[in-house]
Amino acid sequence: MDLKQVKIECLNHNITMSELAKKLSISRVWLYNRIQKKDSETIKKIQDVFKNTVAK
């Protein structure tokens, strides 16, 4: 999952990148950096957040 895919999922679930970062308890800058570095732990947490939210 790369940055573009995360942004698309955010649009599908009607949340912002900032809200996603808050749900993960990290800053928005850290979120962007971890996605770009393809940190597997963070990407797993992001996928879990998307699974737990209802797509609109």
Residue, then its C-alpha position, 0 to 999 in steps of 0.5 A: m500500500d503506497l501513499k496514493q492508495v492510502k489517500i484513495e482509501c481515505l476518500n472512500h471512507n470519508i476521513t482526512m489524513s489528519e484524522l487517520a493519523k489521530k486514530l493511529s496516535i501519531s502526527r501527520v508528518w510521521l504518517y506520511n514518512r512511514i507510508q513512504k518508507k513502507d513501514s509494514e507495522t504502520i501499513k497494517k494498522i492503517q488497513d485495520v483502521f479502514k476495516n473498522t470504518v464503514a465506507k460511505 
